């Protein structure tokens, strides 16, 4: 059996060295997105949206855009979350979710 040449060993070591950052920086985050609507299907702008991590209680907050949409970026995957939306004149809505998931609609009903 032939022994590997020193340049083959060097080439393999260089390949491992160059590829290791890619392997170490694997994607470990996702997004949670959705749209807030009322019971008639109309979107609700500027509604506060809270993403809460179930096991720690850590919260992140955003407001819906003019189209009623919201987005939480860089959410750690493999965790359980809830999305809570409140707006004046409506009851709060809470929906369980996980990262890398898109919520089509979070519906608010009049209070």
N, C-alpha and C positions, 0 to 999 in steps of 0.2 A: 504494500500500500504506500502510495507516494505521500510525502510530508507536504503540508501547505507551504507555499513560498512566503517569505516575509512580506512581500508587497500585497499578497492576498489577505494576510492577517491585518495589515495596515488599512487596506481598503474596507474590510469588514468593520474594523474599529471606527473608522471615519464615518461610515454609513450609520452606525449605531449612535455615534455622537451627534450627528446632524439631525437624526430623526427623533431622538429622545425628547426634545422640547415639544414636539407635536403630540407625542403620546402622553406626556405629563399634563398638557393643557387640554385634555379631552373636555368636551362640552358637558358641564354639570349644572347648567341652568336652563330654564325655559321661560315661557311667557304665559301670562294670564290676560286674556282680552275678552271684551264683551261689549254689549250695547244695552243701555238702560231705556226701557220704554214704559209707558203707562198701559192701562188695560185696553185702550183703543188702538195701541200700536204706535202712538206718537212718541218720538224720542224726547228725552229729557236732558237738556244741556246744563252744564255747571253743577251737576249733582255730585256731592262728595261720595267717593267710593273707597272702602277700606278693605285691604287684603290682610287677613289675620292668620298667622301660623298657629295651627291647632295646639301643638304640644308645648310651645313656648309663650304664646300670647303676643309675639312680636307683630307689630302692625306697620303697614305701609299705606300711604294715602295719596290719592290723585283725585282730580275732578274730571267729569265727563266733558268731552269736547262739544262743539256746537251740534254735532250729529248724534250726540248721546253715547259716543264710544269712549272706552277707556282701555288702557294697556299698562300692565306691570311687566317690566323687563327684568332680566337677570334674576329670576326667581329660582332658588335651589330646587332641583328635581327630587322626586321620591318623598316628598312631604305632603301632609294634608293641610289644606287651607280653607278658609271661608271668605266669601266676598259679601260685604255688607254695603247697602246703598240706602241713603236717606235723602229726602228732598222735602222742602216745605210743602205742606198740604197732602203728603203721602205717608203711608206707613212704611217703616223700614222693611227691606227685603234682605234676607240672608240666604246664601246659596253655597253649599260645599263644593270644592273644586280641588284640583291638583295643578302643579305647574305643567307647562307644555299643553295646556288645554284652553280651548276657546269656548267661551260661554256665548251662545247666540244671543240671548236676551235675558236680562234681569228685569222682571216686571214689578213695578210699584203700583199699589192700589191707593185710592183716595182714603184719607183718614176721616 
